[in-house]
Amino acid sequence: MTARRTKSSRDKDLLRLLENVSRGDIPTNEALEKLSGLMSAPADRPAEIGDVRLDMAREARKGVGEVVYCPGKSDEQMTFIVSSVRARGVNMAFSRMSPEQAALVPDGTPPLVYDPVSRLGIIKAREAEPGGLIAVLSAGSSDVPIAEEAALVAELHGASVKRFYDVGVAGLHRLLGILDEIEDAGVVIVAAGMDGALPSVVSGLVRALVIGLPTSVGYGVAAGGTVALSTMLASCSPGLVVVNVDNGVGAGLAAVIAARR
């Protein structure tokens, strides 16, 4: 049996560029500039500086791209990463980005869009493969930064996202009031701290896969999200899977992969 060749990220970008030129969406001089960049900087080859090796081919392999974790990155590394992403014409998210790191990014095309709530930076060079419909819920308003991280990562990767925040079990009528609106979602992400009970309740009421997203919100014995994580892992509610504490990026990427199936 002959293995089918998988299109590289560069192949897909070249095809998309040719389609845009054919439709008249991109002028030929702009297309020539983009083509030159694609041919001189293959997307399958890592961009390297020191200890940084950007995985430019991850989207071609996985259907979702790399997300850069910003804490600990030097100014030089951040500047190199951004310039490499822009040169390759790929989409990239930057997680836990500080306002100072966001301010360091020079103006350019495509621009860096920074969300201070989720501390997520996004460079979007093109539209991603459609990622299905995903609902993102938070138990409380304090869980919103982590929920937003998941929502924005999912949107960058082509998902349509519906948001429903502050619908925790302390006021169960709030959840019951939105059930009709989340039934069409292919995947539901539920961010919850404190006792972490909301994902179990949701997964008992909807058909979709539910991704439990424990947050570090809570007093004393909540133990920085450990209790919420344990509650979700110990749940007997069917169709519930769980990511690590405060891992909005992991929840968003997993939801996109699952929603496309």
RAPEWO-V437354 format. One record per residue. N is the residue number from 1. RES is the residue in one small letter. SS is DSSP state (helix for helix, strand for strand, loop for the rest). PHI is phi in radians with two decimals (999 if undefined). PSI is psi as a letter, one per 40 degrees, with the letter a starting at -180 (999 if undefined). Layout:
# RAPEWO-V437354
n->N res->RES ss->SS phi->PHI psi->PSI
n->N res->RES ss->SS phi->PHI psi->PSI
This chain:
# RAPEWO-V437354
n->1 res->m ss->loop phi->999 psi->h
n->2 res->t ss->loop phi->-1.50 psi->h
n->3 res->a ss->loop phi->-1.22 psi->h
n->4 res->r ss->loop phi->-1.34 psi->h
n->5 res->r ss->loop phi->-1.25 psi->h
n->6 res->t ss->loop phi->-1.50 psi->h
n->7 res->k ss->loop phi->-1.12 psi->h
n->8 res->s ss->loop phi->-1.30 psi->i
n->9 res->s ss->helix phi->-1.06 psi->d
n->10 res->r ss->helix phi->-1.15 psi->d
n->11 res->d ss->helix phi->-1.00 psi->d
n->12 res->k ss->helix phi->-1.13 psi->d
n->13 res->d ss->helix phi->-1.16 psi->d
n->14 res->l ss->helix phi->-1.12 psi->d
n->15 res->l ss->helix phi->-1.10 psi->d
n->16 res->r ss->helix phi->-1.12 psi->d
n->17 res->l ss->helix phi->-1.12 psi->d
n->18 res->l ss->helix phi->-1.11 psi->d
n->19 res->e ss->helix phi->-1.12 psi->d
n->20 res->n ss->helix phi->-1.14 psi->d
n->21 res->v ss->helix phi->-1.16 psi->d
n->22 res->s ss->helix phi->-1.05 psi->d
n->23 res->r ss->helix phi->-1.42 psi->e
n->24 res->g ss->loop phi->1.45 psi->e
n->25 res->d ss->loop phi->-1.35 psi->d
n->26 res->i ss->loop phi->-2.22 psi->h
n->27 res->p ss->loop phi->-1.17 psi->i
n->28 res->t ss->helix phi->-1.11 psi->d
n->29 res->n ss->helix phi->-1.16 psi->d
n->30 res->e ss->helix phi->-1.20 psi->d
n->31 res->a ss->helix phi->-1.10 psi->d
n->32 res->l ss->helix phi->-1.09 psi->d
n->33 res->e ss->helix phi->-1.12 psi->d
n->34 res->k ss->helix phi->-1.15 psi->d
n->35 res->l ss->helix phi->-1.10 psi->d
n->36 res->s ss->helix phi->-1.07 psi->d
n->37 res->g ss->helix phi->-1.17 psi->d
n->38 res->l ss->helix phi->-1.18 psi->d
n->39 res->m ss->helix phi->-1.33 psi->d
n->40 res->s ss->helix phi->-1.51 psi->e
n->41 res->a ss->loop phi->-2.33 psi->g
n->42 res->p ss->loop phi->-0.96 psi->h
n->43 res->a ss->loop phi->-1.19 psi->d
n->44 res->d ss->loop phi->-1.36 psi->e
n->45 res->r ss->loop phi->-1.59 psi->h
n->46 res->p ss->loop phi->-1.07 psi->i
n->47 res->a ss->strand phi->-1.59 psi->h
n->48 res->e ss->strand phi->-2.18 psi->i
n->49 res->i ss->strand phi->-2.68 psi->h
n->50 res->g ss->loop phi->1.01 psi->b
n->51 res->d ss->loop phi->-1.52 psi->e
n->52 res->v ss->strand phi->-1.60 psi->h
n->53 res->r ss->strand phi->-2.31 psi->g
n->54 res->l ss->strand phi->-1.27 psi->h
n->55 res->d ss->loop phi->-1.53 psi->g
n->56 res->m ss->loop phi->-1.29 psi->e
n->57 res->a ss->loop phi->-1.71 psi->e
n->58 res->r ss->helix phi->-1.10 psi->d
n->59 res->e ss->helix phi->-1.10 psi->d
n->60 res->a ss->helix phi->-1.14 psi->d
n->61 res->r ss->helix phi->-1.39 psi->d
n->62 res->k ss->helix phi->-1.89 psi->e
n->63 res->g ss->loop phi->1.54 psi->e
n->64 res->v ss->loop phi->-2.34 psi->i
n->65 res->g ss->loop phi->-1.54 psi->i
n->66 res->e ss->loop phi->-1.22 psi->i
n->67 res->v ss->strand phi->-2.05 psi->h
n->68 res->v ss->strand phi->-1.51 psi->h
n->69 res->y ss->strand phi->-1.51 psi->h
n->70 res->c ss->loop phi->-1.46 psi->d
n->71 res->p ss->loop phi->-0.95 psi->h
n->72 res->g ss->loop phi->1.56 psi->e
n->73 res->k ss->loop phi->-1.37 psi->h
n->74 res->s ss->loop phi->-1.35 psi->i
n->75 res->d ss->helix phi->-1.04 psi->d
n->76 res->e ss->helix phi->-1.11 psi->d
n->77 res->q ss->helix phi->-1.13 psi->d
n->78 res->m ss->helix phi->-1.09 psi->d
n->79 res->t ss->helix phi->-1.11 psi->d
n->80 res->f ss->helix phi->-1.12 psi->d
n->81 res->i ss->helix phi->-1.06 psi->d
n->82 res->v ss->helix phi->-1.09 psi->d
n->83 res->s ss->helix phi->-1.14 psi->d
n->84 res->s ss->helix phi->-1.18 psi->d
n->85 res->v ss->helix phi->-1.10 psi->d
n->86 res->r ss->helix phi->-1.15 psi->d
n->87 res->a ss->helix phi->-1.16 psi->d
n->88 res->r ss->helix phi->-1.48 psi->e
n->89 res->g ss->loop phi->1.19 psi->f
n->90 res->v ss->loop phi->-1.86 psi->i
n->91 res->n ss->loop phi->-1.47 psi->i
n->92 res->m ss->strand phi->-2.66 psi->h
n->93 res->a ss->strand phi->-1.93 psi->i
n->94 res->f ss->strand phi->-2.13 psi->h
n->95 res->s ss->strand phi->-1.60 psi->i
n->96 res->r ss->loop phi->0.91 psi->f
n->97 res->m ss->loop phi->-1.42 psi->h
n->98 res->s ss->loop phi->-1.39 psi->i
n->99 res->p ss->helix phi->-0.99 psi->d
n->100 res->e ss->helix phi->-1.16 psi->d
n->101 res->q ss->helix phi->-1.19 psi->d
n->102 res->a ss->helix phi->-1.13 psi->d
n->103 res->a ss->helix phi->-1.20 psi->d
n->104 res->l ss->helix phi->-1.24 psi->d
n->105 res->v ss->loop phi->-1.16 psi->h
n->106 res->p ss->loop phi->-1.21 psi->i
n->107 res->d ss->loop phi->-1.07 psi->i
n->108 res->g ss->loop phi->-3.12 psi->i
n->109 res->t ss->loop phi->-2.13 psi->h
n->110 res->p ss->loop phi->-1.26 psi->i
n->111 res->p ss->loop phi->-1.30 psi->i
n->112 res->l ss->strand phi->-1.51 psi->h
n->113 res->v ss->strand phi->-1.85 psi->h
n->114 res->y ss->strand phi->-1.95 psi->h
n->115 res->d ss->strand phi->-1.88 psi->h
n->116 res->p ss->loop phi->-1.21 psi->d
n->117 res->v ss->loop phi->-1.21 psi->d
n->118 res->s ss->loop phi->-1.53 psi->e
n->119 res->r ss->loop phi->1.03 psi->f
n->120 res->l ss->strand phi->-1.93 psi->h
n->121 res->g ss->strand phi->-1.85 psi->i
n->122 res->i ss->strand phi->-2.36 psi->h
n->123 res->i ss->strand phi->-2.00 psi->h
n->124 res->k ss->loop phi->-2.05 psi->h
n->125 res->a ss->loop phi->-1.58 psi->d
n->126 res->r ss->loop phi->-2.79 psi->i
n->127 res->e ss->loop phi->-1.31 psi->h
n->128 res->a ss->loop phi->-1.52 psi->i
n->129 res->e ss->loop phi->-1.00 psi->h
n->130 res->p ss->loop phi->-0.91 psi->h
n->131 res->g ss->loop phi->-1.95 psi->e
n->132 res->g ss->loop phi->1.37 psi->a
n->133 res->l ss->strand phi->-1.80 psi->h
n->134 res->i ss->strand phi->-2.21 psi->h
n->135 res->a ss->strand phi->-1.78 psi->h
n->136 res->v ss->strand phi->-2.11 psi->h
n->137 res->l ss->strand phi->-2.01 psi->i
n->138 res->s ss->strand phi->-2.21 psi->i
n->139 res->a ss->loop phi->-1.20 psi->d
n->140 res->g ss->loop phi->-2.32 psi->i
n->141 res->s ss->helix phi->-1.21 psi->d
n->142 res->s ss->helix phi->-1.24 psi->e
n->143 res->d ss->helix phi->-1.51 psi->e
n->144 res->v ss->helix phi->-1.06 psi->d
n->145 res->p ss->helix phi->-0.97 psi->d
n->146 res->i ss->helix phi->-1.30 psi->d
n->147 res->a ss->helix phi->-1.08 psi->d
n->148 res->e ss->helix phi->-1.18 psi->d
n->149 res->e ss->helix phi->-1.01 psi->d
n->150 res->a ss->helix phi->-1.12 psi->d
n->151 res->a ss->helix phi->-1.12 psi->d
n->152 res->l ss->helix phi->-1.21 psi->d
n->153 res->v ss->helix phi->-1.11 psi->d
n->154 res->a ss->helix phi->-1.12 psi->d
n->155 res->e ss->helix phi->-1.13 psi->d
n->156 res->l ss->helix phi->-1.03 psi->d
n->157 res->h ss->loop phi->-1.65 psi->f
n->158 res->g ss->loop phi->1.67 psi->e
n->159 res->a ss->loop phi->-1.40 psi->i
n->160 res->s ss->strand phi->-1.61 psi->h
n->161 res->v ss->strand phi->-2.11 psi->h
n->162 res->k ss->strand phi->-1.84 psi->h
n->163 res->r ss->strand phi->-1.93 psi->h
n->164 res->f ss->strand phi->-2.43 psi->h
n->165 res->y ss->loop phi->-1.90 psi->i
n->166 res->d ss->loop phi->1.08 psi->f
n->167 res->v ss->loop phi->-2.16 psi->f
n->168 res->g ss->loop phi->-1.26 psi->i
n->169 res->v ss->helix phi->-1.25 psi->e
n->170 res->a ss->helix phi->-1.15 psi->e
n->171 res->g ss->helix phi->-2.42 psi->g
n->172 res->l ss->helix phi->-1.05 psi->d
n->173 res->h ss->helix phi->-1.05 psi->d
n->174 res->r ss->helix phi->-1.16 psi->d
n->175 res->l ss->helix phi->-1.21 psi->d
n->176 res->l ss->helix phi->-1.08 psi->d
n->177 res->g ss->loop phi->-1.29 psi->e
n->178 res->i ss->loop phi->-2.01 psi->e
n->179 res->l ss->helix phi->-0.98 psi->d
n->180 res->d ss->helix phi->-1.06 psi->d
n->181 res->e ss->helix phi->-1.43 psi->e
n->182 res->i ss->helix phi->-1.86 psi->e
n->183 res->e ss->loop phi->-1.15 psi->d
n->184 res->d ss->loop phi->-1.45 psi->e
n->185 res->a ss->loop phi->-1.21 psi->i
n->186 res->g ss->loop phi->-1.32 psi->d
n->187 res->v ss->strand phi->-2.49 psi->i
n->188 res->v ss->strand phi->-2.11 psi->h
n->189 res->i ss->strand phi->-1.72 psi->h
n->190 res->v ss->strand phi->-2.17 psi->h
n->191 res->a ss->strand phi->-1.66 psi->h
n->192 res->a ss->strand phi->-2.67 psi->h
n->193 res->g ss->loop phi->-1.91 psi->a
n->194 res->m ss->loop phi->0.89 psi->b
n->195 res->d ss->loop phi->-1.52 psi->e
n->196 res->g ss->loop phi->1.13 psi->f
n->197 res->a ss->loop phi->-1.45 psi->d
n->198 res->l ss->helix phi->-1.04 psi->d
n->199 res->p ss->helix phi->-1.02 psi->d
n->200 res->s ss->helix phi->-1.10 psi->d
n->201 res->v ss->helix phi->-1.13 psi->d
n->202 res->v ss->helix phi->-1.09 psi->d
n->203 res->s ss->helix phi->-1.19 psi->e
n->204 res->g ss->loop phi->-1.45 psi->e
n->205 res->l ss->loop phi->-2.05 psi->e
n->206 res->v ss->loop phi->-2.11 psi->i
n->207 res->r ss->loop phi->-1.36 psi->d
n->208 res->a ss->loop phi->-1.20 psi->i
n->209 res->l ss->strand phi->-1.06 psi->h
n->210 res->v ss->strand phi->-1.98 psi->h
n->211 res->i ss->strand phi->-1.82 psi->h
n->212 res->g ss->strand phi->-1.37 psi->h
n->213 res->l ss->strand phi->-2.11 psi->g
n->214 res->p ss->strand phi->-1.22 psi->i
n->215 res->t ss->loop phi->-2.02 psi->i
n->216 res->s ss->loop phi->-1.49 psi->e
n->217 res->v ss->loop phi->-1.31 psi->h
n->218 res->g ss->loop phi->2.55 psi->i
n->219 res->y ss->loop phi->-1.48 psi->i
n->220 res->g ss->helix phi->0.45 psi->c
n->221 res->v ss->helix phi->-1.18 psi->e
n->222 res->a ss->helix phi->-1.10 psi->d
n->223 res->a ss->helix phi->0.93 psi->f
n->224 res->g ss->helix phi->1.09 psi->f
n->225 res->g ss->helix phi->1.74 psi->e
n->226 res->t ss->helix phi->-1.13 psi->d
n->227 res->v ss->helix phi->-1.13 psi->d
n->228 res->a ss->helix phi->-1.05 psi->d
n->229 res->l ss->helix phi->-1.07 psi->d
n->230 res->s ss->helix phi->-1.12 psi->d
n->231 res->t ss->helix phi->-1.04 psi->d
n->232 res->m ss->helix phi->-1.16 psi->d
n->233 res->l ss->helix phi->-1.19 psi->d
n->234 res->a ss->loop phi->-1.51 psi->e
n->235 res->s ss->loop phi->-1.14 psi->i
n->236 res->c ss->loop phi->-1.77 psi->e
n->237 res->s ss->loop phi->-1.26 psi->h
n->238 res->p ss->loop phi->-1.25 psi->i
n->239 res->g ss->loop phi->1.41 psi->f
n->240 res->l ss->strand phi->-1.94 psi->h
n->241 res->v ss->strand phi->-2.09 psi->i
n->242 res->v ss->strand phi->-2.35 psi->i
n->243 res->v ss->strand phi->-1.86 psi->i
n->244 res->n ss->loop phi->-1.23 psi->i
n->245 res->v ss->loop phi->-1.05 psi->h
n->246 res->d ss->loop phi->1.10 psi->e
n->247 res->n ss->loop phi->-1.59 psi->g
n->248 res->g ss->helix phi->-1.09 psi->d
n->249 res->v ss->helix phi->-1.06 psi->d
n->250 res->g ss->helix phi->-1.08 psi->d
n->251 res->a ss->helix phi->-1.15 psi->d
n->252 res->g ss->helix phi->-1.12 psi->d
n->253 res->l ss->helix phi->-1.18 psi->d
n->254 res->a ss->helix phi->-1.11 psi->d
n->255 res->a ss->helix phi->-1.11 psi->d
n->256 res->v ss->helix phi->-1.10 psi->d
n->257 res->i ss->helix phi->-1.06 psi->d
n->258 res->a ss->helix phi->-1.22 psi->d
n->259 res->a ss->helix phi->-1.21 psi->d
n->260 res->r ss->helix phi->-1.37 psi->e
n->261 res->r ss->loop phi->-1.16 psi->999
